[in-house]
Amino acid sequence: MKIKQAILLLTNRTDFAVRDRYDKLVKEYGEKADVILFFDNSVSIDCRELDCFERIYTFSVSELIDEGYTALESGFLGNCHYPLLKFHKDYPEYENCWLVEDDVVFSGNWSVLFDAFVDDTSDLVTAKIRKYEDEPNWYWWRSVKVPEGVVLSTDKLYASFNPIYRLSAKAMECLDIEMRKGWRGHFEALVPTIVAKYGLTMRDMGGEGQFVKNGTENKFYTENTHTWIPLRVQVIIPNMIYHPIKEKISKKTYRRNCLLSIVGEHSNYKVWMTGDVDRNFDVHLIVHDLSFRKNYGGTDFAYGKAGRNTELIKDYFNSHEYLLNQYHYFFIIDEMSSIMTPQINSLFDEMEKDANEFSLVGMTMPCFRQDLMKQLLNDDPECSVVYF
């Protein structure tokens, strides 16, 4: 008998990167499960931005905490399971719920992953399941707190990695009971610990360890494809989970030129959009560290990856090949540059006026015409002037 499942895409954004990822889920699995935008409404947005999503469920973590759950901290940190428990109370007909964070990408048709577990009766399907003894120095063990009178020994502690995971209705009911009794802590410790406490079953989607089914080791993810730090540039393997791939696409229309920079926590990118004139360029950021959220606001496009500059530029245009046909010129700017919009506009205008192929602004900031940019990206990267 077909079970009723929900696929919940967790986000607090509505940009085109989120829309594309939602649409992919609907296209590839919408006939087998209900795909729902799982939206954190603690952010302020124009409600019309939600109109492009077929199904939406909104929530507020602070309201859930006020309703009786005990918070690890204010806000979303560590409390990511609360909205899922509330969703189950509102829609108890779903026998399983998958939660997928908006920076999770599957390098294949989503049906390959979800169908692999349709007949699996495990109450928790997730990644990197381990016991306390496997990683005793994990930071979030210390966050776990139990109600007065309850004793929890370390041999009863479990952890998992939950950017994408599935819970059964029974598991969600057990979690709700214990959270309302006063259990608290980071959800990547609490969820598997409480699932184990009730004698429910757990299954690891891939990777390695005792919770991985024989013959499925590293099937859907590896340590290199599914992690908490920025992913390094790598060859994409079909039908694998890649996380985190953070991305912002603010629009699907383009200005004439592309301003591209590899940035980190101390980027100067907001200066490039300063000046009382309209820009003739879009700003594209490749964020190589943990500062994606800091570099998100105001820019046109952002993408999170780690690696050498030579790799990151090549990877960006390999992943977004269509961009090479959108712009007349490409200016690769140093993240600490302090030049403002009028000066950048002038550079592009002069390049186009003289039909220049190439210009060098300082020692490390080249600007290329579209045809030359395409050619250089196809050249040996270590011998090309596009790389610095």
C-alpha positions as CSV (number, residue, x, y, z in Angstrom):
1,M,0.0,0.0,0.0
2,K,1.3,3.5,-0.9
3,I,2.3,5.5,2.1
4,K,1.5,9.2,2.4
5,Q,4.7,11.3,2.5
6,A,5.6,15.0,2.7
7,I,8.8,16.5,1.3
8,L,9.4,19.8,3.2
9,L,11.9,22.3,1.7
10,L,13.1,24.3,4.7
11,T,14.0,27.9,4.0
12,N,13.6,31.6,4.9
13,R,14.3,32.9,1.4
14,T,12.3,33.2,-1.8
15,D,15.0,34.0,-4.3
16,F,15.3,32.1,-7.6
17,A,17.8,29.6,-6.2
18,V,15.1,28.4,-3.7
19,R,12.4,28.5,-6.4
20,D,14.5,26.3,-8.7
21,R,15.2,23.8,-6.0
22,Y,11.5,23.7,-5.1
23,D,10.5,23.2,-8.7
24,K,13.1,20.4,-9.1
25,L,11.5,18.5,-6.2
26,V,8.0,19.0,-7.6
27,K,9.0,17.9,-11.1
28,E,10.9,14.8,-9.9
29,Y,8.8,13.7,-7.0
30,G,5.6,15.7,-6.9
31,E,3.5,12.8,-8.2
32,K,4.6,10.5,-5.4
33,A,4.6,12.9,-2.4
34,D,3.4,16.3,-1.4
35,V,6.3,18.8,-1.9
36,I,5.8,21.8,0.5
37,L,7.8,25.0,1.0
38,F,8.6,24.9,4.7
39,F,8.9,28.6,5.3
40,D,10.3,30.4,8.4
41,N,8.2,33.6,8.6
42,S,10.5,35.3,11.1
43,V,12.0,37.2,8.2
44,S,10.2,40.1,6.6
45,I,9.2,39.6,3.0
46,D,6.5,40.7,0.5
47,C,3.9,37.9,0.8
48,R,3.5,38.0,-3.0
49,E,6.9,36.3,-3.2
50,L,5.3,33.1,-2.0
51,D,2.8,33.0,-4.8
52,C,5.1,31.0,-7.1
53,F,5.1,28.0,-4.7
54,E,2.3,25.5,-5.0
55,R,2.2,24.4,-1.4
56,I,3.4,26.4,1.6
57,Y,3.6,25.8,5.3
58,T,4.8,28.8,7.4
59,F,6.0,28.7,11.0
60,S,7.7,30.7,13.7
61,V,10.2,29.1,16.0
62,S,9.6,31.7,18.7
63,E,5.9,31.0,18.7
64,L,6.6,27.3,19.0
65,I,8.8,27.9,22.0
66,D,6.1,30.1,23.5
67,E,3.6,27.2,23.0
68,G,5.5,24.9,25.3
69,Y,8.8,23.6,23.8
70,T,12.0,24.3,25.7
71,A,14.5,26.2,23.6
72,L,18.2,25.5,23.3
73,E,18.7,29.1,22.4
74,S,16.4,31.9,21.0
75,G,15.8,31.6,17.3
76,F,16.4,28.7,15.0
77,L,19.8,27.3,16.2
78,G,19.4,23.8,17.5
79,N,15.6,24.0,17.4
80,C,15.2,23.0,13.8
81,H,12.9,20.0,14.6
82,Y,10.2,22.1,16.3
83,P,8.5,23.2,13.1
84,L,8.4,19.6,11.9
85,L,6.7,18.5,15.1
86,K,4.1,21.2,14.7
87,F,3.6,20.3,11.1
88,H,2.9,16.7,12.2
89,K,0.3,17.9,14.7
90,D,-1.5,19.9,11.9
91,Y,-1.2,17.1,9.3
92,P,-1.1,13.8,11.1
93,E,-2.0,11.9,7.9
94,Y,1.6,11.9,6.7
95,E,3.3,8.6,7.7
96,N,6.7,10.0,6.8
97,C,8.1,13.5,6.5
98,W,11.4,14.3,4.7
99,L,12.9,17.6,5.7
100,V,15.4,19.1,3.1
101,E,17.3,22.3,3.9
102,D,17.6,24.8,1.0
103,D,21.3,24.3,0.6
104,V,21.0,20.5,-0.1
105,V,21.4,19.5,-3.7
106,F,21.0,16.0,-5.1
107,S,23.0,15.3,-8.3
108,G,20.3,13.3,-9.9
109,N,16.6,12.8,-10.0
110,W,15.2,13.1,-6.5
111,S,13.2,9.9,-7.0
112,V,16.4,7.9,-7.0
113,L,17.0,8.9,-3.4
114,F,13.4,9.0,-2.0
115,D,12.4,5.7,-3.7
116,A,15.4,4.0,-2.2
117,F,13.7,4.3,1.2
118,V,10.0,3.9,0.4
119,D,9.9,0.3,1.6
120,D,12.3,1.0,4.5
121,T,10.4,1.2,7.8
122,S,13.1,2.9,9.7
123,D,11.8,5.7,12.0
124,L,14.8,8.0,11.3
125,V,16.6,8.0,8.0
126,T,19.5,10.5,8.1
127,A,23.3,10.8,7.7
128,K,26.4,10.2,9.9
129,I,24.6,8.4,12.8
130,R,27.0,7.8,15.6
131,K,27.2,7.1,19.3
132,Y,28.9,9.2,22.0
133,E,31.9,6.8,22.0
134,D,32.4,7.3,18.3
135,E,33.0,11.1,18.7
136,P,33.2,12.0,22.4
137,N,34.6,15.5,21.6
138,W,31.6,16.6,19.4
139,Y,30.7,20.1,20.6
140,W,26.9,19.7,20.8
141,W,26.9,16.7,23.3
142,R,27.1,19.3,26.1
143,S,23.9,21.0,24.9
144,V,21.7,18.0,25.8
145,K,19.7,18.6,29.0
146,V,17.0,16.3,30.5
147,P,14.1,17.0,32.9
148,E,14.7,16.9,36.6
149,G,14.9,13.3,37.9
150,V,15.9,11.8,34.5
151,V,19.3,10.2,34.2
152,L,21.0,10.1,30.8
153,S,24.3,8.3,30.6
154,T,26.7,8.9,27.7
155,D,26.2,5.4,26.3
156,K,22.6,6.4,25.5
157,L,23.6,9.5,23.5
158,Y,23.4,9.4,19.7
159,A,24.1,12.1,17.1
160,S,23.3,12.5,13.4
161,F,23.8,15.0,10.6
162,N,20.4,16.4,9.6
163,P,20.4,18.8,6.6
164,I,18.3,16.2,5.0
165,Y,16.4,13.5,7.0
166,R,13.2,11.6,7.3
167,L,11.1,11.0,10.4
168,S,8.2,8.6,10.8
169,A,4.9,9.7,12.4
170,K,5.7,7.6,15.5
171,A,9.2,9.3,15.9
172,M,7.6,12.7,15.7
173,E,5.0,11.8,18.3
174,C,7.8,10.5,20.7
175,L,9.8,13.6,20.1
176,D,6.9,15.9,20.9
177,I,6.2,14.0,24.2
178,E,9.8,14.3,25.4
179,M,10.3,17.9,24.3
180,R,7.2,19.0,26.2
181,K,8.6,17.2,29.3
182,G,11.6,19.5,29.1
183,W,14.2,17.8,27.0
184,R,16.4,20.3,25.2
185,G,19.6,20.5,23.3
186,H,20.8,20.6,19.7
187,F,18.4,18.7,17.5
188,E,21.2,16.7,15.9
189,A,21.7,15.1,19.3
190,L,18.2,15.1,20.6
191,V,16.4,13.5,17.6
192,P,18.5,10.3,17.4
193,T,18.8,10.0,21.2
194,I,15.1,10.1,21.7
195,V,14.4,7.8,18.7
196,A,16.8,5.3,20.4
197,K,15.3,5.9,23.8
198,Y,11.9,4.6,22.5
199,G,13.5,1.6,20.8
200,L,12.7,3.0,17.3
201,T,14.8,2.2,14.3
202,M,17.5,4.3,12.6
203,R,19.0,4.0,9.1
204,D,22.0,5.8,7.7
205,M,21.6,6.8,4.0
206,G,25.2,6.1,3.1
207,G,28.5,7.0,4.5
208,E,30.0,4.4,6.8
209,G,29.3,2.9,10.2
210,Q,27.0,0.4,12.0
211,F,23.8,2.1,10.9
212,V,24.6,1.8,7.2
213,K,23.0,-1.2,5.5
214,N,25.5,-3.7,4.1
215,G,26.2,-2.9,0.4
216,T,25.1,0.7,0.6
217,E,28.2,2.2,2.1
218,N,28.9,5.7,0.6
219,K,25.9,5.2,-1.7
220,F,24.3,8.6,-1.4
221,Y,27.0,10.6,0.3
222,T,30.6,10.6,1.4
223,E,32.6,12.8,3.8
224,N,33.5,14.9,0.9
225,T,30.0,15.5,-0.5
226,H,28.0,16.0,2.7
227,T,29.6,18.2,5.4
228,W,29.0,21.3,7.5
229,I,31.9,23.3,6.1
230,P,31.9,24.9,2.6
231,L,32.2,22.2,-0.1
232,R,35.5,22.1,-2.0
233,V,35.5,22.1,-5.8
234,Q,35.2,18.5,-6.9
235,V,34.0,16.2,-9.6
236,I,30.3,15.8,-9.3
237,I,29.2,12.2,-8.9
238,P,25.7,11.3,-10.1
239,N,23.0,10.5,-7.5
240,M,24.8,11.9,-4.5
241,I,23.8,14.4,-1.8
242,Y,25.9,17.6,-1.9
243,H,25.7,19.9,1.1
244,P,26.2,22.8,1.6
245,I,25.7,24.4,-1.8
246,K,24.6,27.8,-0.8
247,E,23.3,30.0,-3.6
248,K,21.4,33.3,-4.2
249,I,19.9,34.2,-7.5
250,S,18.0,37.4,-7.0
251,K,16.7,37.8,-10.6
252,K,16.5,36.2,-14.0
253,T,17.2,39.4,-16.0
254,Y,20.7,40.7,-16.4
255,R,22.6,44.0,-16.8
256,R,25.2,44.3,-19.5
257,N,28.2,43.3,-17.5
258,C,29.4,41.0,-14.8
259,L,31.4,42.0,-11.7
260,L,32.8,38.8,-10.2
261,S,34.7,38.4,-6.9
262,I,35.9,35.6,-4.6
263,V,35.1,36.9,-1.1
264,G,35.2,36.0,2.5
265,E,34.1,37.5,5.8
266,H,35.7,40.9,5.3
267,S,34.7,41.6,1.7
268,N,34.2,45.1,0.5
269,Y,31.4,44.2,-1.9
270,K,28.9,46.8,-0.7
271,V,31.2,49.6,-1.7
272,W,31.0,48.5,-5.3
273,M,27.3,49.2,-5.3
274,T,27.8,52.7,-3.8
275,G,27.2,55.9,-5.7
276,D,24.2,57.8,-6.9
277,V,24.1,56.2,-10.4
278,D,22.6,53.1,-11.9
279,R,24.9,50.1,-12.3
280,N,25.7,48.7,-15.7
281,F,26.8,45.5,-14.1
282,D,25.6,42.7,-11.9
283,V,27.5,41.6,-8.8
284,H,28.4,37.9,-8.5
285,L,30.1,36.7,-5.3
286,I,31.8,33.3,-4.8
287,V,32.0,33.0,-1.0
288,H,34.8,30.7,0.0
289,D,34.3,30.5,3.8
290,L,31.5,30.4,6.3
291,S,30.3,34.0,5.7
292,F,27.7,33.3,3.0
293,R,24.9,34.8,5.2
294,K,27.0,38.0,5.8
295,N,27.6,38.3,2.0
296,Y,24.0,37.6,1.0
297,G,22.3,40.9,1.5
298,G,22.1,43.3,-1.4
299,T,24.1,41.4,-3.9
300,D,22.6,40.0,-7.1
301,F,24.2,36.5,-7.1
302,A,26.1,34.6,-4.5
303,Y,27.5,31.0,-4.5
304,G,29.3,29.1,-1.7
305,K,32.3,26.9,-2.5
306,A,35.9,26.5,-1.2
307,G,39.0,26.0,-3.2
308,R,41.8,27.9,-5.0
309,N,40.9,30.9,-7.0
310,T,41.8,29.1,-10.2
311,E,39.3,26.3,-9.3
312,L,36.5,28.5,-8.1
313,I,36.2,30.7,-11.2
314,K,36.3,27.7,-13.5
315,D,33.8,25.8,-11.3
316,Y,31.4,28.8,-11.1
317,F,31.0,29.1,-14.8
318,N,30.9,25.3,-15.3
319,S,28.0,25.3,-12.9
320,H,26.4,28.4,-14.4
321,E,27.4,28.1,-18.1
322,Y,24.4,30.2,-19.2
323,L,26.0,33.3,-17.6
324,L,28.7,33.4,-20.2
325,N,26.1,34.3,-22.8
326,Q,24.4,37.0,-20.7
327,Y,27.2,39.6,-20.3
328,H,29.4,41.7,-22.6
329,Y,32.3,42.0,-20.2
330,F,33.5,40.2,-17.1
331,F,35.5,42.2,-14.5
332,I,37.2,40.0,-11.8
333,I,37.7,42.3,-8.8
334,D,39.7,41.9,-5.6
335,E,37.4,41.5,-2.6
336,M,39.2,44.4,-0.8
337,S,38.9,46.9,-3.7
338,S,37.2,50.1,-2.7
339,I,36.2,51.4,-6.1
340,M,32.6,52.5,-6.4
341,T,29.9,52.2,-9.0
342,P,30.8,55.2,-11.1
343,Q,34.3,54.0,-11.6
344,I,33.2,50.5,-12.4
345,N,30.6,51.7,-14.8
346,S,33.3,53.8,-16.6
347,L,35.6,50.8,-17.0
348,F,32.9,48.8,-18.7
349,D,31.8,51.8,-20.8
350,E,35.4,52.4,-22.0
351,M,35.9,48.7,-22.8
352,E,32.8,48.6,-24.9
353,K,33.4,51.9,-26.6
354,D,36.8,50.7,-27.8
355,A,35.8,47.1,-28.3
356,N,38.7,46.0,-26.1
357,E,39.2,42.3,-25.4
358,F,41.1,42.8,-22.2
359,S,42.1,45.3,-19.6
360,L,44.1,45.0,-16.4
361,V,43.1,47.2,-13.4
362,G,46.0,46.9,-11.1
363,M,47.9,43.7,-10.9
364,T,45.1,41.3,-10.0
365,M,41.9,42.6,-11.5
366,P,41.4,41.7,-15.1
367,C,38.4,42.6,-17.3
368,F,37.5,40.4,-20.4
369,R,35.2,40.6,-23.3
370,Q,32.7,37.8,-23.5
371,D,34.5,35.9,-26.3
372,L,37.9,36.1,-24.6
373,M,36.3,35.0,-21.3
374,K,34.9,31.9,-22.9
375,Q,38.2,31.1,-24.6
376,L,40.2,31.5,-21.4
377,L,37.9,29.3,-19.4
378,N,38.5,26.5,-21.9
379,D,42.3,27.0,-21.8
380,D,44.6,25.3,-19.3
381,P,43.7,27.2,-16.1
382,E,47.2,27.2,-14.8
383,C,48.5,29.0,-17.9
384,S,45.7,31.5,-18.4
385,V,45.7,35.1,-17.4
386,V,42.2,34.8,-16.1
387,Y,43.6,33.0,-13.1
388,F,45.6,34.8,-10.4
